[in-house]
Amino acid sequence: MKRRADQQPGFVLHSYPYRETSLIVEAFTRRFGRIALLARGARRPRSAMRGVLLSFQPLRLGWSGGELANLVSAEWAAALQPLAGLALMCGFYLNELILRLVPREDPHEGLFDVYAESLARLSVGAPHAAVLRSFERRLLAELGYAPLLERDAASRPIDPARLYVYEPDRGPAPANGAASGELAVSGRTLLDMAKDDYTRPETRDEARALMRALIGERLHGQSLYTRAVLLELNGL
């Protein structure tokens, strides 16, 4: 089905060469979700789009066509401070999560807003771990897999003083003993995560392990390239 869209808020997630002078752009848009666009001539030196189709910058996009639509316009909607260093790798991680987990043409306006906010926070030096965990939690919720954080698998309130074993398909259950070899997480960590509070070092460590496991369930055993790099660089 052919369609036309103009001045749509969006971000470039990834792009790669197509033939000699063009690009295929994977974009994340607010109203239409993740879409593929053909940017004809975008690799030519004098192309107006050449310096616009950059990741991590808010854009206004226009396109026309079907499954692989033709990108007809692209302009900056605002300017964020460019991501650099570890913040740049965090941005690539967010992009990879969307590319791997969000189906094409499945709108998630709330997730789009959280993604834009996450990039803005990374651009001004917000704590990286807090930005990643908050985005991961919202992503899972948007996909229908919101983690249980304030009640256990039996709908009882989480006790901050207790240790829990988190079962990905059920949620947290009170641990019997030390929970060795299982996905153990403290009640304090679960409640901190519910408030997006990652100031406590133990919360950061346990939240990272928990979200890694929950996202791994959705990836069905596939690995994330950027996750491996982040773990190697800084334990994120």
C-alpha positions, 0 to 999 in steps of 0.5 A: 500500500502506497502512502505519503508522510510529511514532516514526521519526527524521526531518528536515523537508527542505521543506514547502509549503502545501496548501489553507487549513490544511495542509502537505505535508512532504518528510521524510528518515527513517532507515528509510524514506528520503525521504517525502511527508507530509500534515500536516493542520491544521498551519498553524492557529495552535493546531496542536501541529505548527506549531512542531515541523515545522522544518528542521534539527531532529531529529524523531520522526515518525509517519504512516499511509497510502500514497504521500502518508501522513497525518502523525499525530505529530511531536515534537522528538527533540533540539535543535540550535543553530539554523543561521544565516548561511552555515551556514543556506545550507549546510543548505539546500544539503544539503536540496536535494541530497537532494531532487534526487538521492535517490529517494523511499522509498529508504532510506539509513540511512548517509546519514541519519546523515551528514546528521544529523552534518553539521547538528550540525557546522554548528550548532557552527561547523565549517568549512563547506567541509569539511562540504559536501565530506564530505557530497557524497562520501558522498551520491555513494557512497550513490547508487552513484557513489563517486569514485575518490580513492586509485587512478586509473582503471587501479587504480594508487595515486594519486601525491600529486606528480602531476597528474590529469585526472578523467573522471567516468565513469572516475576520475582519469588521469595528466595529459599536460602542463598539462591545460588546459581539463580537470578537473585535480586534484592527487594530493595533493588526491585523497588529502586528500579520501579522508581528509576533510582540507580544511585545505589551501587548494588541496585546498578549491579543487580539491575544490569544482570536482571535486565540483561536476562529479561532482554535475553529472553526476548532475543531468543539466545541471540547476542547484542554486539553493543552490549558485549562492547559496553560490558567490556568497556565499563560494566554497563 
